[in-house]
C-alpha cells in the first residue's frame, strides 16, 4: 500500500512539472495558451515565443500554426487572447500580456535571453509595439502583415536611441488588406531609428498566415542569438 501510494505521488509530481502539450490558462482576465514541445523536459531550458493573433483570431489559432515548429526546434509557445475578440487594445493590453509572459517564464524553464515575439496582422502591429517599448525583454521580433504606422508614437520615442533587438518584417506580395507599402514604411522607419531590420516579401501570399512562414521567423530568431 505504501509503495503504491509513493508511486502515485511520484507520477503526480512528474505530471505537474512536465506541462506536456497545450495548456489553457487565465491571468487577470486574459486567457492564454501554452504549448510545450514533445521533447519537453522540465530539467532543461527552452526558448520562448510570444505569438500574437490577428483581429478576430484567438491564441489557439497561433498554437496550431506553431506546434510543428515547436516540436522540431524545441520551443515553448505562449499565445494570449485579446480581451475583445475583434481587436487587440494597443497599448492598453500590453501590461496584461507582459504579466502572462512573466507567468510563463516563472512557471517553465525558459532561457531568459531567448524570448521572442511574433505577430500576424493586428498582432504584428502589437509585435512592433513590443519591439519598440520592451527591447530588454525580447531578443528579436518578427511581424507578418502588420502596420508600424499605427504605433507611431512609440516609433518616435525610440528614434535616436540604441536599438536593442533585430526586427524581421514579413509581407505577402498579394496582400491587399495590408499592402507591401506598409512593409516598406516599417523597414525604412525602423532603420532610421537605428534598428537592424530585414524585410522579406513572400510571393503568392495574401493576408494569411501559413505555418511555413514560421521557418523564416525561427531562422531570424536563431540568428539573433
PyMOL commands that set and color helices and strands:
alter all, ss='L'
color gray80, all
select helices_A, chain A and resi 2-18+59-73+94-107+122-133+148-158+180-192+211-223
alter helices_A, ss='H'
color red, helices_A
select strands_A, chain A and resi 21-27+30-36+46-52+75-80+110-120+140-144+166-172+197-202
alter strands_A, ss='S'
color yellow, strands_A
deselect
rebuild
show_as cartoon
